[in-house]
Amino acid sequence: MPRISKSSKATEFKLFAPQAKKVYLSGSFNNWTNLAAKKDSKGNWSVKMNLKPGRYEYKFIVDGSWINDPKNSQLIWNGMGSQNSLIDIK
C-alpha cells in the first residue's frame, strides 16, 4: 500500500451526469491521465484522491467530450483556446 504524505489532503471531484455512459477526470495533478469516475445510483460520478497543497487544473471527460466542472466557477485559460477548472488545495 502506498504511503500518503501527511501533507496530502483527501479530495473528491464530483459531477452529476445521470445520462452519461463513461466519465473520466483528467488534470495537472496526474499529468492529464484519464481516471475513471464511479457512478452512484443517483447519477453522481466521483473520483477520490489525495492531493498535496497546490493549484491544479482539471476537466471531466463525459462520453468523450471535455467539460469544465459546472459547480466550480474558478477557471483558467489553458493555451488551447479554452479554459480548465481550477482547484486550490491548502
HTML snippet that shows the backbone in 3Dmol.js (N, CA, C, O; Angstrom):
<script src="https://3Dmol.org/build/3Dmol-min.js"></script>
<div id="view" style="width:600px;height:400px;position:relative"></div>
<script>
const pdb = `
ATOM      1  N   MET A   1       0.842  -1.180   0.000  1.00  0.00           N
ATOM      2  CA  MET A   1       0.000   0.000   0.000  1.00  0.00           C
ATOM      3  C   MET A   1       0.891   1.249   0.000  1.00  0.00           C
ATOM      4  O   MET A   1       1.799   1.358   0.824  1.00  0.00           O
ATOM      5  N   PRO A   2       0.635   2.202  -0.928  1.00  0.00           N
ATOM      6  CA  PRO A   2       1.482   3.395  -0.975  1.00  0.00           C
ATOM      7  C   PRO A   2       1.274   4.268   0.262  1.00  0.00           C
ATOM      8  O   PRO A   2       0.178   4.350   0.816  1.00  0.00           O
ATOM      9  N   ARG A   3       2.349   4.907   0.667  1.00  0.00           N
ATOM     10  CA  ARG A   3       2.272   5.809   1.803  1.00  0.00           C
ATOM     11  C   ARG A   3       1.761   7.162   1.362  1.00  0.00           C
ATOM     12  O   ARG A   3       2.193   7.687   0.336  1.00  0.00           O
ATOM     13  N   ILE A   4       0.853   7.726   2.120  1.00  0.00           N
ATOM     14  CA  ILE A   4       0.314   9.052   1.820  1.00  0.00           C
ATOM     15  C   ILE A   4       1.040  10.052   2.708  1.00  0.00           C
ATOM     16  O   ILE A   4       1.105   9.884   3.925  1.00  0.00           O
ATOM     17  N   SER A   5       1.576  11.080   2.095  1.00  0.00           N
ATOM     18  CA  SER A   5       2.231  12.134   2.850  1.00  0.00           C
ATOM     19  C   SER A   5       1.223  12.791   3.787  1.00  0.00           C
ATOM     20  O   SER A   5       0.054  12.950   3.434  1.00  0.00           O
ATOM     21  N   LYS A   6       1.675  13.172   4.978  1.00  0.00           N
ATOM     22  CA  LYS A   6       0.775  13.829   5.924  1.00  0.00           C
ATOM     23  C   LYS A   6       0.252  15.147   5.368  1.00  0.00           C
ATOM     24  O   LYS A   6      -0.793  15.636   5.796  1.00  0.00           O
ATOM     25  N   SER A   7       0.974  15.714   4.423  1.00  0.00           N
ATOM     26  CA  SER A   7       0.540  16.993   3.866  1.00  0.00           C
ATOM     27  C   SER A   7      -0.499  16.821   2.761  1.00  0.00           C
ATOM     28  O   SER A   7      -1.032  17.810   2.257  1.00  0.00           O
ATOM     29  N   SER A   8      -0.791  15.584   2.381  1.00  0.00           N
ATOM     30  CA  SER A   8      -1.800  15.350   1.351  1.00  0.00           C
ATOM     31  C   SER A   8      -3.193  15.515   1.939  1.00  0.00           C
ATOM     32  O   SER A   8      -3.429  15.241   3.116  1.00  0.00           O
ATOM     33  N   LYS A   9      -4.116  15.974   1.087  1.00  0.00           N
ATOM     34  CA  LYS A   9      -5.490  16.185   1.533  1.00  0.00           C
ATOM     35  C   LYS A   9      -6.428  15.324   0.687  1.00  0.00           C
ATOM     36  O   LYS A   9      -6.344  15.317  -0.541  1.00  0.00           O
ATOM     37  N   ALA A  10      -7.317  14.604   1.358  1.00  0.00           N
ATOM     38  CA  ALA A  10      -8.324  13.818   0.648  1.00  0.00           C
ATOM     39  C   ALA A  10      -9.221  14.784  -0.119  1.00  0.00           C
ATOM     40  O   ALA A  10      -9.784  15.717   0.453  1.00  0.00           O
ATOM     41  N   THR A  11      -9.343  14.546  -1.416  1.00  0.00           N
ATOM     42  CA  THR A  11     -10.103  15.431  -2.294  1.00  0.00           C
ATOM     43  C   THR A  11     -11.039  14.587  -3.144  1.00  0.00           C
ATOM     44  O   THR A  11     -10.647  13.546  -3.672  1.00  0.00           O
ATOM     45  N   GLU A  12     -12.278  15.044  -3.271  1.00  0.00           N
ATOM     46  CA  GLU A  12     -13.250  14.328  -4.094  1.00  0.00           C
ATOM     47  C   GLU A  12     -13.770  15.265  -5.182  1.00  0.00           C
ATOM     48  O   GLU A  12     -14.191  16.388  -4.906  1.00  0.00           O
ATOM     49  N   PHE A  13     -13.732  14.789  -6.402  1.00  0.00           N
ATOM     50  CA  PHE A  13     -14.278  15.508  -7.554  1.00  0.00           C
ATOM     51  C   PHE A  13     -15.594  14.845  -7.909  1.00  0.00           C
ATOM     52  O   PHE A  13     -15.655  13.624  -8.058  1.00  0.00           O
ATOM     53  N   LYS A  14     -16.661  15.646  -8.047  1.00  0.00           N
ATOM     54  CA  LYS A  14     -17.993  15.092  -8.320  1.00  0.00           C
ATOM     55  C   LYS A  14     -18.618  15.782  -9.526  1.00  0.00           C
ATOM     56  O   LYS A  14     -18.406  16.970  -9.770  1.00  0.00           O
ATOM     57  N   LEU A  15     -19.393  15.001 -10.272  1.00  0.00           N
ATOM     58  CA  LEU A  15     -20.133  15.525 -11.415  1.00  0.00           C
ATOM     59  C   LEU A  15     -21.472  14.807 -11.496  1.00  0.00           C
ATOM     60  O   LEU A  15     -21.528  13.578 -11.457  1.00  0.00           O
ATOM     61  N   PHE A  16     -22.553  15.577 -11.608  1.00  0.00           N
ATOM     62  CA  PHE A  16     -23.878  14.998 -11.786  1.00  0.00           C
ATOM     63  C   PHE A  16     -24.121  14.856 -13.286  1.00  0.00           C
ATOM     64  O   PHE A  16     -24.257  15.854 -13.994  1.00  0.00           O
ATOM     65  N   ALA A  17     -24.175  13.627 -13.764  1.00  0.00           N
ATOM     66  CA  ALA A  17     -24.393  13.340 -15.188  1.00  0.00           C
ATOM     67  C   ALA A  17     -25.092  11.994 -15.309  1.00  0.00           C
ATOM     68  O   ALA A  17     -24.472  11.011 -15.716  1.00  0.00           O
ATOM     69  N   PRO A  18     -26.390  11.936 -14.956  1.00  0.00           N
ATOM     70  CA  PRO A  18     -27.093  10.648 -14.902  1.00  0.00           C
ATOM     71  C   PRO A  18     -27.191   9.917 -16.237  1.00  0.00           C
ATOM     72  O   PRO A  18     -27.293   8.690 -16.257  1.00  0.00           O
ATOM     73  N   GLN A  19     -27.161  10.644 -17.347  1.00  0.00           N
ATOM     74  CA  GLN A  19     -27.286  10.005 -18.659  1.00  0.00           C
ATOM     75  C   GLN A  19     -25.949   9.527 -19.229  1.00  0.00           C
ATOM     76  O   GLN A  19     -25.924   8.800 -20.222  1.00  0.00           O
ATOM     77  N   ALA A  20     -24.850   9.929 -18.612  1.00  0.00           N
ATOM     78  CA  ALA A  20     -23.518   9.594 -19.138  1.00  0.00           C
ATOM     79  C   ALA A  20     -23.240   8.097 -19.057  1.00  0.00           C
ATOM     80  O   ALA A  20     -23.659   7.417 -18.121  1.00  0.00           O
ATOM     81  N   LYS A  21     -22.528   7.608 -20.056  1.00  0.00           N
ATOM     82  CA  LYS A  21     -22.110   6.203 -20.084  1.00  0.00           C
ATOM     83  C   LYS A  21     -20.748   6.028 -19.432  1.00  0.00           C
ATOM     84  O   LYS A  21     -20.504   5.035 -18.748  1.00  0.00           O
ATOM     85  N   LYS A  22     -19.841   7.017 -19.650  1.00  0.00           N
ATOM     86  CA  LYS A  22     -18.495   6.980 -19.083  1.00  0.00           C
ATOM     87  C   LYS A  22     -18.071   8.395 -18.718  1.00  0.00           C
ATOM     88  O   LYS A  22     -18.299   9.340 -19.473  1.00  0.00           O
ATOM     89  N   VAL A  23     -17.452   8.526 -17.547  1.00  0.00           N
ATOM     90  CA  VAL A  23     -16.915   9.812 -17.105  1.00  0.00           C
ATOM     91  C   VAL A  23     -15.503   9.575 -16.590  1.00  0.00           C
ATOM     92  O   VAL A  23     -15.239   8.631 -15.846  1.00  0.00           O
ATOM     93  N   TYR A  24     -14.604  10.462 -17.011  1.00  0.00           N
ATOM     94  CA  TYR A  24     -13.223  10.424 -16.541  1.00  0.00           C
ATOM     95  C   TYR A  24     -12.860  11.787 -15.977  1.00  0.00           C
ATOM     96  O   TYR A  24     -13.490  12.793 -16.304  1.00  0.00           O
ATOM     97  N   LEU A  25     -11.847  11.812 -15.132  1.00  0.00           N
ATOM     98  CA  LEU A  25     -11.273  13.035 -14.616  1.00  0.00           C
ATOM     99  C   LEU A  25      -9.833  13.087 -15.082  1.00  0.00           C
ATOM    100  O   LEU A  25      -9.110  12.093 -15.020  1.00  0.00           O
ATOM    101  N   SER A  26      -9.427  14.246 -15.547  1.00  0.00           N
ATOM    102  CA  SER A  26      -8.060  14.418 -16.022  1.00  0.00           C
ATOM    103  C   SER A  26      -7.563  15.777 -15.565  1.00  0.00           C
ATOM    104  O   SER A  26      -8.320  16.748 -15.571  1.00  0.00           O
ATOM    105  N   GLY A  27      -6.287  15.860 -15.165  1.00  0.00           N
ATOM    106  CA  GLY A  27      -5.794  17.148 -14.713  1.00  0.00           C
ATOM    107  C   GLY A  27      -4.294  17.212 -14.543  1.00  0.00           C
ATOM    108  O   GLY A  27      -3.570  16.244 -14.772  1.00  0.00           O
ATOM    109  N   SER A  28      -3.855  18.385 -14.133  1.00  0.00           N
ATOM    110  CA  SER A  28      -2.426  18.614 -13.952  1.00  0.00           C
ATOM    111  C   SER A  28      -1.866  17.804 -12.782  1.00  0.00           C
ATOM    112  O   SER A  28      -0.655  17.598 -12.705  1.00  0.00           O
ATOM    113  N   PHE A  29      -2.726  17.343 -11.870  1.00  0.00           N
ATOM    114  CA  PHE A  29      -2.296  16.548 -10.728  1.00  0.00           C
ATOM    115  C   PHE A  29      -1.831  15.151 -11.122  1.00  0.00           C
ATOM    116  O   PHE A  29      -1.144  14.487 -10.346  1.00  0.00           O
ATOM    117  N   ASN A  30      -2.199  14.695 -12.324  1.00  0.00           N
ATOM    118  CA  ASN A  30      -1.792  13.356 -12.774  1.00  0.00           C
ATOM    119  C   ASN A  30      -1.281  13.379 -14.210  1.00  0.00           C
ATOM    120  O   ASN A  30      -1.371  12.385 -14.931  1.00  0.00           O
ATOM    121  N   ASN A  31      -0.735  14.545 -14.620  1.00  0.00           N
ATOM    122  CA  ASN A  31      -0.177  14.701 -15.962  1.00  0.00           C
ATOM    123  C   ASN A  31      -1.206  14.425 -17.047  1.00  0.00           C
ATOM    124  O   ASN A  31      -0.877  13.887 -18.105  1.00  0.00           O
ATOM    125  N   TRP A  32      -2.465  14.799 -16.778  1.00  0.00           N
ATOM    126  CA  TRP A  32      -3.591  14.697 -17.715  1.00  0.00           C
ATOM    127  C   TRP A  32      -3.869  13.263 -18.165  1.00  0.00           C
ATOM    128  O   TRP A  32      -4.247  13.012 -19.310  1.00  0.00           O
ATOM    129  N   THR A  33      -3.674  12.337 -17.237  1.00  0.00           N
ATOM    130  CA  THR A  33      -4.043  10.937 -17.472  1.00  0.00           C
ATOM    131  C   THR A  33      -5.503  10.762 -17.065  1.00  0.00           C
ATOM    132  O   THR A  33      -5.921  11.298 -16.039  1.00  0.00           O
ATOM    133  N   ASN A  34      -6.278  10.029 -17.842  1.00  0.00           N
ATOM    134  CA  ASN A  34      -7.699   9.837 -17.551  1.00  0.00           C
ATOM    135  C   ASN A  34      -7.891   8.860 -16.394  1.00  0.00           C
ATOM    136  O   ASN A  34      -7.394   7.734 -16.421  1.00  0.00           O
ATOM    137  N   LEU A  35      -8.627   9.318 -15.373  1.00  0.00           N
ATOM    138  CA  LEU A  35      -9.006   8.472 -14.244  1.00  0.00           C
ATOM    139  C   LEU A  35     -10.495   8.191 -14.338  1.00  0.00           C
ATOM    140  O   LEU A  35     -11.295   9.123 -14.423  1.00  0.00           O
ATOM    141  N   ALA A  36     -10.873   6.937 -14.325  1.00  0.00           N
ATOM    142  CA  ALA A  36     -12.287   6.571 -14.429  1.00  0.00           C
ATOM    143  C   ALA A  36     -13.035   6.978 -13.168  1.00  0.00           C
ATOM    144  O   ALA A  36     -12.595   6.693 -12.054  1.00  0.00           O
ATOM    145  N   ALA A  37     -14.164   7.643 -13.352  1.00  0.00           N
ATOM    146  CA  ALA A  37     -15.042   8.020 -12.239  1.00  0.00           C
ATOM    147  C   ALA A  37     -16.029   6.888 -11.990  1.00  0.00           C
ATOM    148  O   ALA A  37     -16.337   6.100 -12.884  1.00  0.00           O
ATOM    149  N   LYS A  38     -16.518   6.827 -10.753  1.00  0.00           N
ATOM    150  CA  LYS A  38     -17.514   5.819 -10.387  1.00  0.00           C
ATOM    151  C   LYS A  38     -18.865   6.487 -10.250  1.00  0.00           C
ATOM    152  O   LYS A  38     -18.972   7.595  -9.725  1.00  0.00           O
ATOM    153  N   LYS A  39     -19.900   5.807 -10.726  1.00  0.00           N
ATOM    154  CA  LYS A  39     -21.262   6.349 -10.718  1.00  0.00           C
ATOM    155  C   LYS A  39     -22.068   5.727  -9.584  1.00  0.00           C
ATOM    156  O   LYS A  39     -22.036   4.516  -9.367  1.00  0.00           O
ATOM    157  N   ASP A  40     -22.799   6.595  -8.858  1.00  0.00           N
ATOM    158  CA  ASP A  40     -23.696   6.068  -7.835  1.00  0.00           C
ATOM    159  C   ASP A  40     -25.104   5.915  -8.410  1.00  0.00           C
ATOM    160  O   ASP A  40     -25.334   6.219  -9.580  1.00  0.00           O
ATOM    161  N   SER A  41     -26.034   5.449  -7.598  1.00  0.00           N
ATOM    162  CA  SER A  41     -27.398   5.166  -8.077  1.00  0.00           C
ATOM    163  C   SER A  41     -28.189   6.421  -8.432  1.00  0.00           C
ATOM    164  O   SER A  41     -29.235   6.325  -9.073  1.00  0.00           O
ATOM    165  N   LYS A  42     -27.709   7.593  -8.028  1.00  0.00           N
ATOM    166  CA  LYS A  42     -28.413   8.848  -8.309  1.00  0.00           C
ATOM    167  C   LYS A  42     -27.857   9.597  -9.520  1.00  0.00           C
ATOM    168  O   LYS A  42     -28.350  10.671  -9.868  1.00  0.00           O
ATOM    169  N   GLY A  43     -26.830   9.032 -10.163  1.00  0.00           N
ATOM    170  CA  GLY A  43     -26.258   9.677 -11.340  1.00  0.00           C
ATOM    171  C   GLY A  43     -25.085  10.589 -11.054  1.00  0.00           C
ATOM    172  O   GLY A  43     -24.658  11.349 -11.924  1.00  0.00           O
ATOM    173  N   ASN A  44     -24.555  10.518  -9.825  1.00  0.00           N
ATOM    174  CA  ASN A  44     -23.369  11.297  -9.462  1.00  0.00           C
ATOM    175  C   ASN A  44     -22.119  10.468  -9.740  1.00  0.00           C
ATOM    176  O   ASN A  44     -22.015   9.317  -9.317  1.00  0.00           O
ATOM    177  N   TRP A  45     -21.187  11.063 -10.448  1.00  0.00           N
ATOM    178  CA  TRP A  45     -19.905  10.433 -10.738  1.00  0.00           C
ATOM    179  C   TRP A  45     -18.863  11.053  -9.819  1.00  0.00           C
ATOM    180  O   TRP A  45     -18.916  12.254  -9.552  1.00  0.00           O
ATOM    181  N   SER A  46     -17.918  10.260  -9.332  1.00  0.00           N
ATOM    182  CA  SER A  46     -16.901  10.813  -8.446  1.00  0.00           C
ATOM    183  C   SER A  46     -15.566  10.095  -8.581  1.00  0.00           C
ATOM    184  O   SER A  46     -15.483   8.924  -8.951  1.00  0.00           O
ATOM    185  N   VAL A  47     -14.524  10.863  -8.261  1.00  0.00           N
ATOM    186  CA  VAL A  47     -13.162  10.352  -8.178  1.00  0.00           C
ATOM    187  C   VAL A  47     -12.583  10.904  -6.882  1.00  0.00           C
ATOM    188  O   VAL A  47     -12.655  12.107  -6.629  1.00  0.00           O
ATOM    189  N   LYS A  48     -12.011  10.030  -6.064  1.00  0.00           N
ATOM    190  CA  LYS A  48     -11.371  10.442  -4.820  1.00  0.00           C
ATOM    191  C   LYS A  48      -9.868  10.227  -4.946  1.00  0.00           C
ATOM    192  O   LYS A  48      -9.406   9.219  -5.481  1.00  0.00           O
ATOM    193  N   MET A  49      -9.116  11.207  -4.436  1.00  0.00           N
ATOM    194  CA  MET A  49      -7.659  11.087  -4.455  1.00  0.00           C
ATOM    195  C   MET A  49      -7.071  11.971  -3.367  1.00  0.00           C
ATOM    196  O   MET A  49      -7.749  12.843  -2.824  1.00  0.00           O
ATOM    197  N   ASN A  50      -5.822  11.739  -3.062  1.00  0.00           N
ATOM    198  CA  ASN A  50      -5.096  12.574  -2.113  1.00  0.00           C
ATOM    199  C   ASN A  50      -4.197  13.506  -2.905  1.00  0.00           C
ATOM    200  O   ASN A  50      -3.419  13.068  -3.752  1.00  0.00           O
ATOM    201  N   LEU A  51      -4.312  14.805  -2.618  1.00  0.00           N
ATOM    202  CA  LEU A  51      -3.514  15.805  -3.320  1.00  0.00           C
ATOM    203  C   LEU A  51      -2.700  16.620  -2.335  1.00  0.00           C
ATOM    204  O   LEU A  51      -3.180  16.984  -1.261  1.00  0.00           O
ATOM    205  N   LYS A  52      -1.463  16.902  -2.714  1.00  0.00           N
ATOM    206  CA  LYS A  52      -0.610  17.774  -1.916  1.00  0.00           C
ATOM    207  C   LYS A  52      -1.065  19.214  -2.132  1.00  0.00           C
ATOM    208  O   LYS A  52      -1.684  19.520  -3.150  1.00  0.00           O
ATOM    209  N   PRO A  53      -0.763  20.103  -1.179  1.00  0.00           N
ATOM    210  CA  PRO A  53      -1.132  21.508  -1.357  1.00  0.00           C
ATOM    211  C   PRO A  53      -0.594  22.059  -2.681  1.00  0.00           C
ATOM    212  O   PRO A  53       0.539  21.781  -3.077  1.00  0.00           O
ATOM    213  N   GLY A  54      -1.424  22.834  -3.342  1.00  0.00           N
ATOM    214  CA  GLY A  54      -1.035  23.419  -4.622  1.00  0.00           C
ATOM    215  C   GLY A  54      -2.259  23.811  -5.422  1.00  0.00           C
ATOM    216  O   GLY A  54      -3.396  23.655  -4.977  1.00  0.00           O
ATOM    217  N   ARG A  55      -2.001  24.319  -6.603  1.00  0.00           N
ATOM    218  CA  ARG A  55      -3.062  24.749  -7.522  1.00  0.00           C
ATOM    219  C   ARG A  55      -3.059  23.783  -8.701  1.00  0.00           C
ATOM    220  O   ARG A  55      -2.019  23.538  -9.314  1.00  0.00           O
ATOM    221  N   TYR A  56      -4.232  23.237  -9.012  1.00  0.00           N
ATOM    222  CA  TYR A  56      -4.348  22.227 -10.049  1.00  0.00           C
ATOM    223  C   TYR A  56      -5.437  22.597 -11.055  1.00  0.00           C
ATOM    224  O   TYR A  56      -6.482  23.139 -10.694  1.00  0.00           O
ATOM    225  N   GLU A  57      -5.168  22.293 -12.318  1.00  0.00           N
ATOM    226  CA  GLU A  57      -6.157  22.441 -13.380  1.00  0.00           C
ATOM    227  C   GLU A  57      -6.743  21.057 -13.665  1.00  0.00           C
ATOM    228  O   GLU A  57      -6.054  20.044 -13.548  1.00  0.00           O
ATOM    229  N   TYR A  58      -8.030  21.031 -14.041  1.00  0.00           N
ATOM    230  CA  TYR A  58      -8.655  19.746 -14.348  1.00  0.00           C
ATOM    231  C   TYR A  58      -9.877  19.925 -15.231  1.00  0.00           C
ATOM    232  O   TYR A  58     -10.405  21.027 -15.375  1.00  0.00           O
ATOM    233  N   LYS A  59     -10.315  18.818 -15.818  1.00  0.00           N
ATOM    234  CA  LYS A  59     -11.553  18.748 -16.589  1.00  0.00           C
ATOM    235  C   LYS A  59     -12.138  17.352 -16.451  1.00  0.00           C
ATOM    236  O   LYS A  59     -11.432  16.387 -16.157  1.00  0.00           O
ATOM    237  N   PHE A  60     -13.441  17.269 -16.670  1.00  0.00           N
ATOM    238  CA  PHE A  60     -14.107  15.976 -16.788  1.00  0.00           C
ATOM    239  C   PHE A  60     -14.201  15.630 -18.269  1.00  0.00           C
ATOM    240  O   PHE A  60     -14.269  16.515 -19.121  1.00  0.00           O
ATOM    241  N   ILE A  61     -14.206  14.343 -18.563  1.00  0.00           N
ATOM    242  CA  ILE A  61     -14.445  13.863 -19.923  1.00  0.00           C
ATOM    243  C   ILE A  61     -15.711  13.014 -19.843  1.00  0.00           C
ATOM    244  O   ILE A  61     -15.717  11.932 -19.255  1.00  0.00           O
ATOM    245  N   VAL A  62     -16.775  13.524 -20.444  1.00  0.00           N
ATOM    246  CA  VAL A  62     -18.084  12.867 -20.386  1.00  0.00           C
ATOM    247  C   VAL A  62     -18.405  12.311 -21.765  1.00  0.00           C
ATOM    248  O   VAL A  62     -18.619  13.063 -22.716  1.00  0.00           O
ATOM    249  N   ASP A  63     -18.436  10.996 -21.862  1.00  0.00           N
ATOM    250  CA  ASP A  63     -18.706  10.316 -23.139  1.00  0.00           C
ATOM    251  C   ASP A  63     -17.866  10.923 -24.274  1.00  0.00           C
ATOM    252  O   ASP A  63     -18.362  11.133 -25.381  1.00  0.00           O
ATOM    253  N   GLY A  64     -16.606  11.195 -23.985  1.00  0.00           N
ATOM    254  CA  GLY A  64     -15.675  11.682 -24.997  1.00  0.00           C
ATOM    255  C   GLY A  64     -15.565  13.191 -25.128  1.00  0.00           C
ATOM    256  O   GLY A  64     -14.692  13.679 -25.846  1.00  0.00           O
ATOM    257  N   SER A  65     -16.434  13.949 -24.449  1.00  0.00           N
ATOM    258  CA  SER A  65     -16.403  15.415 -24.533  1.00  0.00           C
ATOM    259  C   SER A  65     -15.789  16.004 -23.264  1.00  0.00           C
ATOM    260  O   SER A  65     -16.192  15.670 -22.150  1.00  0.00           O
ATOM    261  N   TRP A  66     -14.802  16.888 -23.454  1.00  0.00           N
ATOM    262  CA  TRP A  66     -14.150  17.561 -22.332  1.00  0.00           C
ATOM    263  C   TRP A  66     -15.052  18.677 -21.825  1.00  0.00           C
ATOM    264  O   TRP A  66     -15.502  19.515 -22.606  1.00  0.00           O
ATOM    265  N   ILE A  67     -15.323  18.695 -20.508  1.00  0.00           N
ATOM    266  CA  ILE A  67     -16.146  19.758 -19.934  1.00  0.00           C
ATOM    267  C   ILE A  67     -15.520  20.253 -18.628  1.00  0.00           C
ATOM    268  O   ILE A  67     -14.818  19.517 -17.936  1.00  0.00           O
ATOM    269  N   ASN A  68     -15.792  21.507 -18.318  1.00  0.00           N
ATOM    270  CA  ASN A  68     -15.374  22.057 -17.039  1.00  0.00           C
ATOM    271  C   ASN A  68     -16.346  21.611 -15.961  1.00  0.00           C
ATOM    272  O   ASN A  68     -17.462  21.178 -16.248  1.00  0.00           O
ATOM    273  N   ASP A  69     -15.909  21.723 -14.732  1.00  0.00           N
ATOM    274  CA  ASP A  69     -16.729  21.386 -13.581  1.00  0.00           C
ATOM    275  C   ASP A  69     -17.826  22.445 -13.446  1.00  0.00           C
ATOM    276  O   ASP A  69     -17.518  23.599 -13.147  1.00  0.00           O
ATOM    277  N   PRO A  70     -19.096  22.086 -13.659  1.00  0.00           N
ATOM    278  CA  PRO A  70     -20.168  23.089 -13.611  1.00  0.00           C
ATOM    279  C   PRO A  70     -20.388  23.684 -12.220  1.00  0.00           C
ATOM    280  O   PRO A  70     -21.039  24.721 -12.097  1.00  0.00           O
ATOM    281  N   LYS A  71     -19.861  23.053 -11.174  1.00  0.00           N
ATOM    282  CA  LYS A  71     -20.020  23.568  -9.814  1.00  0.00           C
ATOM    283  C   LYS A  71     -18.803  24.360  -9.342  1.00  0.00           C
ATOM    284  O   LYS A  71     -18.719  24.731  -8.171  1.00  0.00           O
ATOM    285  N   ASN A  72     -17.866  24.618 -10.243  1.00  0.00           N
ATOM    286  CA  ASN A  72     -16.656  25.357  -9.891  1.00  0.00           C
ATOM    287  C   ASN A  72     -16.518  26.551 -10.832  1.00  0.00           C
ATOM    288  O   ASN A  72     -16.324  26.380 -12.036  1.00  0.00           O
ATOM    289  N   SER A  73     -16.617  27.753 -10.281  1.00  0.00           N
ATOM    290  CA  SER A  73     -16.527  28.962 -11.111  1.00  0.00           C
ATOM    291  C   SER A  73     -15.085  29.422 -11.332  1.00  0.00           C
ATOM    292  O   SER A  73     -14.853  30.365 -12.088  1.00  0.00           O
ATOM    293  N   GLN A  74     -14.124  28.779 -10.691  1.00  0.00           N
ATOM    294  CA  GLN A  74     -12.717  29.131 -10.889  1.00  0.00           C
ATOM    295  C   GLN A  74     -12.226  28.491 -12.181  1.00  0.00           C
ATOM    296  O   GLN A  74     -12.178  27.268 -12.307  1.00  0.00           O
ATOM    297  N   LEU A  75     -11.861  29.342 -13.140  1.00  0.00           N
ATOM    298  CA  LEU A  75     -11.389  28.865 -14.441  1.00  0.00           C
ATOM    299  C   LEU A  75     -10.079  29.553 -14.791  1.00  0.00           C
ATOM    300  O   LEU A  75      -9.789  30.647 -14.308  1.00  0.00           O
ATOM    301  N   ILE A  76      -9.292  28.899 -15.638  1.00  0.00           N
ATOM    302  CA  ILE A  76      -8.042  29.470 -16.106  1.00  0.00           C
ATOM    303  C   ILE A  76      -7.872  29.100 -17.578  1.00  0.00           C
ATOM    304  O   ILE A  76      -8.178  27.979 -17.985  1.00  0.00           O
ATOM    305  N   TRP A  77      -7.378  30.059 -18.376  1.00  0.00           N
ATOM    306  CA  TRP A  77      -7.119  29.769 -19.795  1.00  0.00           C
ATOM    307  C   TRP A  77      -6.015  28.728 -19.889  1.00  0.00           C
ATOM    308  O   TRP A  77      -5.045  28.772 -19.132  1.00  0.00           O
ATOM    309  N   ASN A  78      -6.166  27.790 -20.822  1.00  0.00           N
ATOM    310  CA  ASN A  78      -5.238  26.663 -20.903  1.00  0.00           C
ATOM    311  C   ASN A  78      -4.277  26.702 -22.081  1.00  0.00           C
ATOM    312  O   ASN A  78      -3.492  25.768 -22.242  1.00  0.00           O
ATOM    313  N   GLY A  79      -4.301  27.730 -22.907  1.00  0.00           N
ATOM    314  CA  GLY A  79      -3.391  27.793 -24.037  1.00  0.00           C
ATOM    315  C   GLY A  79      -3.858  26.980 -25.231  1.00  0.00           C
ATOM    316  O   GLY A  79      -3.180  26.935 -26.258  1.00  0.00           O
ATOM    317  N   MET A  80      -5.014  26.335 -25.103  1.00  0.00           N
ATOM    318  CA  MET A  80      -5.567  25.536 -26.201  1.00  0.00           C
ATOM    319  C   MET A  80      -6.832  26.203 -26.745  1.00  0.00           C
ATOM    320  O   MET A  80      -7.579  25.602 -27.517  1.00  0.00           O
ATOM    321  N   GLY A  81      -7.064  27.462 -26.329  1.00  0.00           N
ATOM    322  CA  GLY A  81      -8.240  28.187 -26.788  1.00  0.00           C
ATOM    323  C   GLY A  81      -9.478  27.963 -25.943  1.00  0.00           C
ATOM    324  O   GLY A  81     -10.568  28.402 -26.309  1.00  0.00           O
ATOM    325  N   SER A  82      -9.322  27.287 -24.818  1.00  0.00           N
ATOM    326  CA  SER A  82     -10.454  27.077 -23.909  1.00  0.00           C
ATOM    327  C   SER A  82      -9.963  27.235 -22.470  1.00  0.00           C
ATOM    328  O   SER A  82      -8.826  27.644 -22.233  1.00  0.00           O
ATOM    329  N   GLN A  83     -10.813  26.914 -21.537  1.00  0.00           N
ATOM    330  CA  GLN A  83     -10.467  27.063 -20.129  1.00  0.00           C
ATOM    331  C   GLN A  83     -10.535  25.729 -19.400  1.00  0.00           C
ATOM    332  O   GLN A  83     -11.223  24.803 -19.830  1.00  0.00           O
ATOM    333  N   ASN A  84      -9.809  25.647 -18.289  1.00  0.00           N
ATOM    334  CA  ASN A  84      -9.846  24.487 -17.401  1.00  0.00           C
ATOM    335  C   ASN A  84     -10.399  24.930 -16.055  1.00  0.00           C
ATOM    336  O   ASN A  84     -10.266  26.093 -15.674  1.00  0.00           O
ATOM    337  N   SER A  85     -11.013  24.013 -15.347  1.00  0.00           N
ATOM    338  CA  SER A  85     -11.409  24.269 -13.970  1.00  0.00           C
ATOM    339  C   SER A  85     -10.143  24.314 -13.132  1.00  0.00           C
ATOM    340  O   SER A  85      -9.140  23.683 -13.466  1.00  0.00           O
ATOM    341  N   LEU A  86     -10.201  25.070 -12.037  1.00  0.00           N
ATOM    342  CA  LEU A  86      -9.035  25.286 -11.184  1.00  0.00           C
ATOM    343  C   LEU A  86      -9.406  25.000  -9.739  1.00  0.00           C
ATOM    344  O   LEU A  86     -10.456  25.433  -9.263  1.00  0.00           O
ATOM    345  N   ILE A  87      -8.535  24.263  -9.038  1.00  0.00           N
ATOM    346  CA  ILE A  87      -8.768  23.974  -7.636  1.00  0.00           C
ATOM    347  C   ILE A  87      -7.484  24.296  -6.863  1.00  0.00           C
ATOM    348  O   ILE A  87      -6.379  23.982  -7.307  1.00  0.00           O
ATOM    349  N   ASP A  88      -7.658  24.928  -5.700  1.00  0.00           N
ATOM    350  CA  ASP A  88      -6.547  25.223  -4.800  1.00  0.00           C
ATOM    351  C   ASP A  88      -6.657  24.311  -3.590  1.00  0.00           C
ATOM    352  O   ASP A  88      -7.666  24.329  -2.885  1.00  0.00           O
ATOM    353  N   ILE A  89      -5.632  23.520  -3.351  1.00  0.00           N
ATOM    354  CA  ILE A  89      -5.574  22.643  -2.179  1.00  0.00           C
ATOM    355  C   ILE A  89      -4.691  23.326  -1.152  1.00  0.00           C
ATOM    356  O   ILE A  89      -3.529  23.622  -1.429  1.00  0.00           O
ATOM    357  N   LYS A  90      -5.219  23.573   0.004  1.00  0.00           N
ATOM    358  CA  LYS A  90      -4.475  24.265   1.075  1.00  0.00           C
ATOM    359  C   LYS A  90      -3.811  23.260   1.994  1.00  0.00           C
ATOM    360  O   LYS A  90      -3.141  23.647   2.951  1.00  0.00           O
TER     361      LYS A  90
END
`;
const viewer = $3Dmol.createViewer("view");
viewer.addModel(pdb, "pdb");
viewer.setStyle({}, {cartoon: {color: "spectrum"}});
viewer.zoomTo();
viewer.render();
</script>
